[in-house]
Amino acid sequence: MKKLTIIGAGPAALMLAAQIDTTKYEVTLCEKKNTVGRKFLVAGEGGLNLTFNASLEALIAQYHPSAFMEPSLREFTNQDFINWLNKRGVSTFVGSSNRVFPERGVKPIEVLKTMVDHVASRGIQFQLNTTWTGWNTDGQVTFEKTGKTSEIVKSDIVVFALGGASWKVTGSDGHWKSAFENKGINVKPFRAANCAFEVPWNSDFIKIHQGKPLKNIALSFNGLFAKGELVVSEFGLEGNAIYALSRKIQDQLLTKKEVVIHLDLKPKTTLEVLKSKYKKSTRSKVTDILKHDLNLDRTAVGVLKQFTDKNTFSNPNLLVETIKAVPVVIKSAGVLDEAISTLGGVALDEIDANFLLKKIPNTYIIGEMLDWYAPTGGYLLQGCFSMGATLAKYFNALDE
Ligand SMILES: Cc1cc2nc3c(=O)[nH]c(=O)nc-3n(C[C@H](O)[C@H](O)[C@H](O)COP(=O)(O)OP(=O)(O)OC[C@H]3O[C@@H](n4cnc5c(N)ncnc54)[C@H](O)[C@@H]3O)c2cc1C
């Protein structure tokens, strides 16, 4: 039997361990924390989106680069993942937004426990409190175990699944970057993705509207379009609609001091309908027309005022056009550690089509450690689980 060491015990690693052929491989799963899957549990705090209910083509299109993710997503689809969970007793349901959640009443820790119990029942060894530290001169991976000095784990094959670089408290701290760079591997700088963005609110606005939602809105930026909701924070804006634009906004912020995104406060109502409602209004104050005839709430009106000049505000046609495209100024991205996911990581041209590192023999990388992006909504976990399942299938077929 070949000795396979998986390092990092998040979703990508757990799915690999769940599907690897244990008659061919003696598998050890090393995790530096004293429990596994901490980020998965954090993901569960705000409502765990396990995957997204969409056709495979639509699902694949949400990933960047989608050509890289496509083979894994086809190998282990959203439906395969749902079936896999259902088979192990975890029921799921599709929410109104097409996000897939564990059945009501099933806690994220129970989902995790089901996965971990399944992996353990297959004879896979867990080594907790075991931090990977690098390679020795023979090329073997080295570890530090709490309370002990360094140790070597002899492995025929090593799979890294160390995660991205946000929410350090979960163990995904990106500290692995320098060790890989020292081996000549290109690791793209970490940047926040699916994160908050800074908006220069005026102080009067933010005093009143901090924490308030902007529901049923749409955002557009550079050809991207996202419906959803936003929350106004002291720092700026957060929420699924802006997360979906985060990669493109971040790319622009690399070269520009600020970027402008467009906010449609009434995506379900056409410009013509809004204009006609405005025209028919019998009220004299603009704010009253906005609130009572166009049904914009106080926060939406506040945002509109922030980004319109007096001339626009007093011109009905211009104002209604602006409701459909409020030019919101973005100054910067939120801090990396608070981001839901990470841009950057090991450059995709460092691995082959089977996740094998080209520069280090018998060494593979899966999960958020690699430089790919997906929006929130279950795509991130699906991507990680798909990579784990795909690599298991590849290993299982080796030497046949
Ligand atoms: C607040 C929040 C909410 C989220 N919500 C969702 C959601 O609803 N749906 C969704 O799809 N995604 C969500 N995500 C993203 C998702 O959780 C991650 O994309 C996913 O966990 C990444 O999986 P992974 O296996 O690549 O790595 P991780 O889950 O990050 O696991 C990596 C593991 O490696 C270990 N490790 C790191 N360094 C070492 C080392 N040197 N030695 C040993 N072990 C090490 C870490 O301790 C960690 O356990 C959310 C993330 C956050 C932060």
The ligand as a Tripos MOL2 file, in Angstrom:
@<TRIPOS>MOLECULE
LIG
   53    58     1     0     0
SMALL
NO_CHARGES

@<TRIPOS>ATOM
      1 C1        -17.4560   33.5980    7.1740 C.3       1 LIG1
      2 C2        -17.3940   32.5670    6.0800 C.ar      1 LIG1
      3 C3        -18.5720   32.0820    5.5270 C.ar      1 LIG1
      4 C4        -18.5250   31.1610    4.4780 C.ar      1 LIG1
      5 N1        -19.6890   30.6740    3.9820 N.ar      1 LIG1
      6 C5        -19.6630   29.7940    2.9540 C.ar      1 LIG1
      7 C6        -20.8660   29.2140    2.4630 C.ar      1 LIG1
      8 O1        -21.9680   29.4180    3.0350 O.2       1 LIG1
      9 N2        -20.7880   28.4050    1.3680 N.ar      1 LIG1
     10 C7        -19.5950   28.1270    0.7480 C.ar      1 LIG1
     11 O2        -19.5850   27.4310   -0.2680 O.2       1 LIG1
     12 N3        -18.4220   28.5910    1.2610 N.ar      1 LIG1
     13 C8        -18.4290   29.4030    2.3470 C.ar      1 LIG1
     14 N4        -17.2440   29.8600    2.8690 N.ar      1 LIG1
     15 C9        -15.9540   29.4470    2.2270 C.3       1 LIG1
     16 C10       -15.5210   28.0060    2.5790 C.3       1 LIG1
     17 O3        -15.6560   27.7970    3.9740 O.3       1 LIG1
     18 C11       -14.0650   27.7810    2.1390 C.3       1 LIG1
     19 O4        -13.9440   28.0990    0.7680 O.3       1 LIG1
     20 C12       -13.6320   26.3330    2.3640 C.3       1 LIG1
     21 O5        -13.6670   26.0090    3.7440 O.3       1 LIG1
     22 C13       -12.2200   26.0880    1.8510 C.3       1 LIG1
     23 O6        -11.9500   24.7170    2.0120 O.3       1 LIG1
     24 P1        -10.4700   24.1320    1.9480 P.3       1 LIG1
     25 O7        -10.6100   22.6710    2.1850 O.co2     1 LIG1
     26 O8         -9.7760   24.5660    0.7260 O.co2     1 LIG1
     27 O9         -9.6710   24.8170    3.1560 O.3       1 LIG1
     28 P2        -10.0620   25.2130    4.6390 P.3       1 LIG1
     29 O10       -11.4490   24.9330    4.9680 O.co2     1 LIG1
     30 O11        -9.5620   26.6030    4.8020 O.co2     1 LIG1
     31 O12        -9.1630   24.2020    5.4860 O.3       1 LIG1
     32 C14        -7.7540   24.2590    5.4710 C.3       1 LIG1
     33 C15        -7.2400   23.5080    6.6970 C.3       1 LIG1
     34 O13        -5.8050   23.4580    6.6410 O.3       1 LIG1
     35 C16        -5.2920   23.6120    7.9550 C.3       1 LIG1
     36 N5         -3.9180   24.0810    7.8870 N.ar      1 LIG1
     37 C17        -3.4770   25.2850    7.4440 C.ar      1 LIG1
     38 N6         -2.1330   25.3470    7.5530 N.ar      1 LIG1
     39 C18        -1.7160   24.1430    8.0590 C.ar      1 LIG1
     40 C19        -0.4350   23.5890    8.3650 C.ar      1 LIG1
     41 N7          0.6970   24.2930    8.1940 N.pl3     1 LIG1
     42 N8         -0.3670   22.3310    8.8520 N.ar      1 LIG1
     43 C20        -1.5150   21.6030    9.0340 C.ar      1 LIG1
     44 N9         -2.7600   22.0800    8.7600 N.ar      1 LIG1
     45 C21        -2.8510   23.3390    8.2720 C.ar      1 LIG1
     46 C22        -6.2360   24.6250    8.5750 C.3       1 LIG1
     47 O14        -6.1830   24.6010    9.9810 O.3       1 LIG1
     48 C23        -7.5860   24.2130    8.0090 C.3       1 LIG1
     49 O15        -8.2630   23.3080    8.8520 O.3       1 LIG1
     50 C24       -17.2570   30.7290    3.9540 C.ar      1 LIG1
     51 C25       -16.0830   31.1970    4.5440 C.ar      1 LIG1
     52 C26       -16.1470   32.1030    5.5990 C.ar      1 LIG1
     53 C27       -14.8500   32.5730    6.2110 C.3       1 LIG1
@<TRIPOS>BOND
     1     1     2 1
     2     2     3 ar
     3     2    52 ar
     4     3     4 ar
     5     4     5 ar
     6     4    50 ar
     7     5     6 ar
     8     6     7 ar
     9     6    13 1
    10     7     8 2
    11     7     9 ar
    12     9    10 ar
    13    10    11 2
    14    10    12 ar
    15    12    13 ar
    16    13    14 ar
    17    14    15 1
    18    14    50 ar
    19    15    16 1
    20    16    17 1
    21    16    18 1
    22    18    19 1
    23    18    20 1
    24    20    21 1
    25    20    22 1
    26    22    23 1
    27    23    24 1
    28    24    25 2
    29    24    26 1
    30    24    27 1
    31    27    28 1
    32    28    29 2
    33    28    30 1
    34    28    31 1
    35    31    32 1
    36    32    33 1
    37    33    34 1
    38    33    48 1
    39    34    35 1
    40    35    36 1
    41    35    46 1
    42    36    37 ar
    43    36    45 ar
    44    37    38 ar
    45    38    39 ar
    46    39    40 ar
    47    39    45 ar
    48    40    41 1
    49    40    42 ar
    50    42    43 ar
    51    43    44 ar
    52    44    45 ar
    53    46    47 1
    54    46    48 1
    55    48    49 1
    56    50    51 ar
    57    51    52 ar
    58    52    53 1
@<TRIPOS>SUBSTRUCTURE
     1 LIG1         1 GROUP 0 **** ****
